Amino acid sequence: MPEILIVSKTKMRHGCCVSGIDIATNVALRLLPAGGNHQPADSPLEIGEVWAGTYKMRGTAAPFVEDATVVLTQRLRVQSVARYVAASVPTANGSTDAVYDGLLHWNPSKGYLEPAAPTPYSTQFWRPDSTLRLYDNDNKLIFWEPKTGRRIPWVGVAAPPKVVMAQSLARLSLSRPFAGNLDHEVCWSQLSSVY
């Protein structure tokens, strides 16, 4: 039975998005219940937990190829996400220019991808090459990248750190499409975990 490491919990309007990795295959997963598109807001799943379970990929179009219907059966242990990623998972390194294969657009300082962009994934680990600083913008928590002046919203369930030190491991994800301040729907880049 697969062992699934929980790597992220992201706030959503009607619940939370819980992401994991199949430890045996390094397949990234968005852990969705049968017939549902998100976990409940009070999901007991926590980052760093390893669960036994089964899953079936939903075949969702890119970039949301990680969508999977998951049934978790038993909590096995807790382990370091940072150590696992360092040993097993490709990670973007550098400024925001390095994430999502350099395909993000900026409007003017918030990143997004067109829903039909060619990237084959909606989640990514990242080690920024400069320290990101947290600030509050009308009750929206935003990390600011001083090197580029770009902003990345914080959407993690946990309270964010005040800074993300350069070379720290962070987790990025793309939102489901919505317009925001554009005239059409796009997938916005967001930060949901720091390890």
C-alpha atoms as a printed R data frame, in Angstrom:
    type eleno elety resid chain resno       x      y       z
1   ATOM     1    CA   MET     A     1   0.000  0.000   0.000
2   ATOM     2    CA   PRO     A     2   1.408  3.447  -0.884
3   ATOM     3    CA   GLU     A     3   2.858  5.670   1.842
4   ATOM     4    CA   ILE     A     4   1.847  9.303   1.371
5   ATOM     5    CA   LEU     A     5   3.782 12.172   2.976
6   ATOM     6    CA   ILE     A     6   1.621 15.244   3.693
7   ATOM     7    CA   VAL     A     7   3.570 18.270   2.446
8   ATOM     8    CA   SER     A     8   1.151 21.209   2.418
9   ATOM     9    CA   LYS     A     9  -2.213 22.569   3.601
10  ATOM    10    CA   THR     A    10  -3.651 25.521   1.705
11  ATOM    11    CA   LYS     A    11  -6.652 27.669   2.636
12  ATOM    12    CA   MET     A    12  -9.513 27.628   0.181
13  ATOM    13    CA   ARG     A    13 -12.816 29.476   0.235
14  ATOM    14    CA   HIS     A    14 -14.774 26.342   1.236
15  ATOM    15    CA   GLY     A    15 -12.176 24.122   2.907
16  ATOM    16    CA   CYS     A    16  -8.505 23.381   2.377
17  ATOM    17    CA   CYS     A    17  -6.270 21.785  -0.204
18  ATOM    18    CA   VAL     A    18  -4.025 19.076   1.250
19  ATOM    19    CA   SER     A    19  -1.057 17.989  -0.847
20  ATOM    20    CA   GLY     A    20   1.139 14.959  -0.523
21  ATOM    21    CA   ILE     A    21   3.768 12.848  -2.228
22  ATOM    22    CA   ASP     A    22   3.769  9.096  -2.807
23  ATOM    23    CA   ILE     A    23   7.098  8.229  -1.157
24  ATOM    24    CA   ALA     A    24   7.778  5.210  -3.379
25  ATOM    25    CA   THR     A    25   7.265  6.996  -6.708
26  ATOM    26    CA   ASN     A    26   7.625 10.746  -5.892
27  ATOM    27    CA   VAL     A    27   4.233 11.344  -7.527
28  ATOM    28    CA   ALA     A    28   2.778 14.644  -6.295
29  ATOM    29    CA   LEU     A    29  -0.852 14.427  -5.140
30  ATOM    30    CA   ARG     A    30  -3.666 16.807  -4.269
31  ATOM    31    CA   LEU     A    31  -5.554 14.657  -1.762
32  ATOM    32    CA   LEU     A    32  -9.220 14.901  -2.725
33  ATOM    33    CA   PRO     A    33 -12.074 12.894  -1.232
34  ATOM    34    CA   ALA     A    34 -14.311 10.831  -3.499
35  ATOM    35    CA   GLY     A    35 -16.752 13.197  -5.191
36  ATOM    36    CA   GLY     A    36 -15.125 16.294  -3.670
37  ATOM    37    CA   ASN     A    37 -12.754 19.048  -4.733
38  ATOM    38    CA   HIS     A    38 -11.170 19.853  -1.374
39  ATOM    39    CA   GLN     A    39 -10.684 18.632   2.179
40  ATOM    40    CA   PRO     A    40 -12.789 20.139   4.996
41  ATOM    41    CA   ALA     A    41 -11.383 23.272   6.662
42  ATOM    42    CA   ASP     A    42 -10.848 21.260   9.867
43  ATOM    43    CA   SER     A    43  -8.978 18.408   8.148
44  ATOM    44    CA   PRO     A    44  -6.933 16.513  10.757
45  ATOM    45    CA   LEU     A    45  -4.141 15.819   8.246
46  ATOM    46    CA   GLU     A    46  -0.911 17.603   9.227
47  ATOM    47    CA   ILE     A    47   2.272 18.463   7.340
48  ATOM    48    CA   GLY     A    48   4.957 15.847   7.945
49  ATOM    49    CA   GLU     A    49   2.588 12.970   8.627
50  ATOM    50    CA   VAL     A    50   3.004  9.798   6.582
51  ATOM    51    CA   TRP     A    51  -0.196  7.858   5.886
52  ATOM    52    CA   ALA     A    52  -0.900  4.491   4.326
53  ATOM    53    CA   GLY     A    53  -3.583  4.769   1.690
54  ATOM    54    CA   THR     A    54  -4.693  4.289  -1.862
55  ATOM    55    CA   TYR     A    55  -5.271  6.809  -4.616
56  ATOM    56    CA   LYS     A    56  -6.459  7.134  -8.196
57  ATOM    57    CA   MET     A    57  -5.325 10.029 -10.355
58  ATOM    58    CA   ARG     A    58  -8.306 11.970 -11.699
59  ATOM    59    CA   GLY     A    59  -6.774 12.824 -15.069
60  ATOM    60    CA   THR     A    60  -7.415 16.529 -14.572
61  ATOM    61    CA   ALA     A    61  -6.027 18.753 -17.330
62  ATOM    62    CA   ALA     A    62  -2.724 20.564 -16.799
63  ATOM    63    CA   PRO     A    63  -1.674 22.290 -14.716
64  ATOM    64    CA   PHE     A    64  -3.742 20.401 -12.100
65  ATOM    65    CA   VAL     A    65  -2.366 16.974 -12.949
66  ATOM    66    CA   GLU     A    66  -1.800 16.212  -9.231
67  ATOM    67    CA   ASP     A    67  -5.551 15.851  -8.513
68  ATOM    68    CA   ALA     A    68  -6.228 12.400  -7.034
69  ATOM    69    CA   THR     A    69  -9.071 10.705  -5.216
70  ATOM    70    CA   VAL     A    70  -7.408  9.436  -2.041
71  ATOM    71    CA   VAL     A    71  -8.454  7.077   0.741
72  ATOM    72    CA   LEU     A    72  -6.100  7.214   3.744
73  ATOM    73    CA   THR     A    73  -6.296  4.283   6.121
74  ATOM    74    CA   GLN     A    74  -3.633  4.621   8.818
75  ATOM    75    CA   ARG     A    75  -1.205  7.246  10.125
76  ATOM    76    CA   LEU     A    76   2.225  5.589  10.159
77  ATOM    77    CA   ARG     A    77   4.727  8.197  11.401
78  ATOM    78    CA   VAL     A    78   5.938 11.794  11.201
79  ATOM    79    CA   GLN     A    79   9.009 12.762   9.186
80  ATOM    80    CA   SER     A    80  10.809 15.873   7.936
81  ATOM    81    CA   VAL     A    81   9.435 17.205   4.666
82  ATOM    82    CA   ALA     A    82  12.603 19.276   4.110
83  ATOM    83    CA   ARG     A    83  14.886 16.241   4.436
84  ATOM    84    CA   TYR     A    84  12.708 14.156   2.139
85  ATOM    85    CA   VAL     A    85  12.531 16.880  -0.532
86  ATOM    86    CA   ALA     A    86  16.293 17.533  -0.368
87  ATOM    87    CA   ALA     A    87  16.960 13.848  -1.043
88  ATOM    88    CA   SER     A    88  14.214 13.028  -3.535
89  ATOM    89    CA   VAL     A    89  12.337 15.915  -5.184
90  ATOM    90    CA   PRO     A    90  13.431 18.410  -7.887
91  ATOM    91    CA   THR     A    91  13.388 21.966  -6.551
92  ATOM    92    CA   ALA     A    92  13.474 25.354  -8.298
93  ATOM    93    CA   ASN     A    93  16.358 27.555  -7.138
94  ATOM    94    CA   GLY     A    94  16.801 31.299  -7.567
95  ATOM    95    CA   SER     A    95  14.430 34.226  -7.936
96  ATOM    96    CA   THR     A    96  10.797 33.969  -8.982
97  ATOM    97    CA   ASP     A    97  12.132 33.888 -12.555
98  ATOM    98    CA   ALA     A    98  13.138 30.254 -11.875
99  ATOM    99    CA   VAL     A    99   9.749 28.913 -10.756
100 ATOM   100    CA   TYR     A   100   7.322 27.119 -13.084
101 ATOM   101    CA   ASP     A   101  10.039 26.891 -15.745
102 ATOM   102    CA   GLY     A   102  10.028 30.695 -16.080
103 ATOM   103    CA   LEU     A   103   6.468 30.688 -17.460
104 ATOM   104    CA   LEU     A   104   4.837 33.000 -14.884
105 ATOM   105    CA   HIS     A   105   3.465 36.340 -16.078
106 ATOM   106    CA   TRP     A   106   3.454 39.287 -13.643
107 ATOM   107    CA   ASN     A   107   0.603 41.756 -13.193
108 ATOM   108    CA   PRO     A   108   2.434 43.945 -12.340
109 ATOM   109    CA   SER     A   109   4.019 42.192  -9.368
110 ATOM   110    CA   LYS     A   110   1.773 39.165  -8.726
111 ATOM   111    CA   GLY     A   111   2.518 35.976 -10.678
112 ATOM   112    CA   TYR     A   112   0.053 33.948 -12.713
113 ATOM   113    CA   LEU     A   113  -0.177 31.331 -15.442
114 ATOM   114    CA   GLU     A   114  -2.760 31.101 -18.159
115 ATOM   115    CA   PRO     A   115  -4.858 27.939 -17.554
116 ATOM   116    CA   ALA     A   116  -3.639 26.458 -20.851
117 ATOM   117    CA   ALA     A   117   0.058 27.139 -20.101
118 ATOM   118    CA   PRO     A   118   2.314 24.202 -20.950
119 ATOM   119    CA   THR     A   119   3.580 23.555 -17.417
120 ATOM   120    CA   PRO     A   120   2.904 19.938 -16.399
121 ATOM   121    CA   TYR     A   121   2.243 20.646 -12.691
122 ATOM   122    CA   SER     A   122   0.536 23.099 -10.353
123 ATOM   123    CA   THR     A   123   2.768 22.676  -7.287
124 ATOM   124    CA   GLN     A   124   6.478 23.196  -6.826
125 ATOM   125    CA   PHE     A   125   9.166 23.310  -4.157
126 ATOM   126    CA   TRP     A   126  11.402 26.402  -4.295
127 ATOM   127    CA   ARG     A   127  14.552 27.728  -2.633
128 ATOM   128    CA   PRO     A   128  14.562 31.532  -3.121
129 ATOM   129    CA   ASP     A   129  17.950 33.182  -3.560
130 ATOM   130    CA   SER     A   130  16.968 36.216  -1.470
131 ATOM   131    CA   THR     A   131  15.128 36.665   1.824
132 ATOM   132    CA   LEU     A   132  11.366 37.147   1.400
133 ATOM   133    CA   ARG     A   133   9.671 39.514   3.851
134 ATOM   134    CA   LEU     A   134   6.080 39.241   5.086
135 ATOM   135    CA   TYR     A   135   3.732 42.205   5.177
136 ATOM   136    CA   ASP     A   136   0.010 42.728   5.676
137 ATOM   137    CA   ASN     A   137  -1.853 44.270   2.744
138 ATOM   138    CA   ASP     A   138  -5.443 44.963   3.867
139 ATOM   139    CA   ASN     A   139  -5.560 41.719   5.918
140 ATOM   140    CA   LYS     A   140  -3.942 39.729   3.096
141 ATOM   141    CA   LEU     A   141  -0.540 38.310   3.995
142 ATOM   142    CA   ILE     A   142   1.975 38.782   1.198
143 ATOM   143    CA   PHE     A   143   5.646 37.837   0.873
144 ATOM   144    CA   TRP     A   144   7.727 40.431  -0.958
145 ATOM   145    CA   GLU     A   145  10.788 39.483  -3.015
146 ATOM   146    CA   PRO     A   146  13.087 42.551  -2.729
147 ATOM   147    CA   LYS     A   147  15.273 41.564  -5.671
148 ATOM   148    CA   THR     A   148  12.384 41.787  -8.154
149 ATOM   149    CA   GLY     A   149   9.684 43.712  -6.252
150 ATOM   150    CA   ARG     A   150   7.306 40.797  -6.830
151 ATOM   151    CA   ARG     A   151   4.689 39.619  -4.344
152 ATOM   152    CA   ILE     A   152   3.531 36.135  -3.425
153 ATOM   153    CA   PRO     A   153   0.362 35.754  -1.318
154 ATOM   154    CA   TRP     A   154   0.478 33.475   1.735
155 ATOM   155    CA   VAL     A   155  -2.354 30.922   1.675
156 ATOM   156    CA   GLY     A   156  -1.060 28.321   4.139
157 ATOM   157    CA   VAL     A   157  -3.310 27.096   6.934
158 ATOM   158    CA   ALA     A   158  -0.460 27.563   9.451
159 ATOM   159    CA   ALA     A   159   0.686 31.010  10.554
160 ATOM   160    CA   PRO     A   160   3.470 32.242   8.257
161 ATOM   161    CA   PRO     A   161   6.995 33.111   9.377
162 ATOM   162    CA   LYS     A   162   7.917 36.821   9.296
163 ATOM   163    CA   VAL     A   163  10.665 36.099   6.790
164 ATOM   164    CA   VAL     A   164  11.607 33.271   4.477
165 ATOM   165    CA   MET     A   165  15.381 33.172   4.594
166 ATOM   166    CA   ALA     A   166  17.317 32.786   1.348
167 ATOM   167    CA   GLN     A   167  17.806 29.088   0.481
168 ATOM   168    CA   SER     A   168  14.969 28.007   2.811
169 ATOM   169    CA   LEU     A   169  12.607 25.440   1.359
170 ATOM   170    CA   ALA     A   170   9.176 26.785   0.410
171 ATOM   171    CA   ARG     A   171   6.149 25.309  -1.335
172 ATOM   172    CA   LEU     A   172   4.394 27.100  -4.179
173 ATOM   173    CA   SER     A   173   1.069 26.209  -5.737
174 ATOM   174    CA   LEU     A   174  -1.283 27.595  -8.353
175 ATOM   175    CA   SER     A   175  -4.831 28.609  -7.500
176 ATOM   176    CA   ARG     A   176  -7.788 27.275  -9.409
177 ATOM   177    CA   PRO     A   177  -8.587 29.796 -12.178
178 ATOM   178    CA   PHE     A   178 -10.147 33.124 -11.191
179 ATOM   179    CA   ALA     A   179  -9.863 36.623 -12.649
180 ATOM   180    CA   GLY     A   180  -8.594 38.686  -9.718
181 ATOM   181    CA   ASN     A   181  -7.742 42.070 -11.242
182 ATOM   182    CA   LEU     A   182  -7.567 40.721 -14.813
183 ATOM   183    CA   ASP     A   183 -10.338 40.505 -17.393
184 ATOM   184    CA   HIS     A   184 -10.103 36.712 -17.652
185 ATOM   185    CA   GLU     A   185  -9.456 33.757 -15.344
186 ATOM   186    CA   VAL     A   186  -5.873 32.695 -14.618
187 ATOM   187    CA   CYS     A   187  -4.067 30.468 -12.095
188 ATOM   188    CA   TRP     A   188  -2.361 32.677  -9.491
189 ATOM   189    CA   SER     A   189   0.957 31.730  -7.861
190 ATOM   190    CA   GLN     A   190   0.814 31.444  -4.072
191 ATOM   191    CA   LEU     A   191   2.981 30.325  -1.150
192 ATOM   192    CA   SER     A   192   1.518 27.768   1.245
193 ATOM   193    CA   SER     A   193   4.343 26.235   3.292
194 ATOM   194    CA   VAL     A   194   7.848 27.012   4.535
195 ATOM   195    CA   TYR     A   195   9.913 24.229   6.120
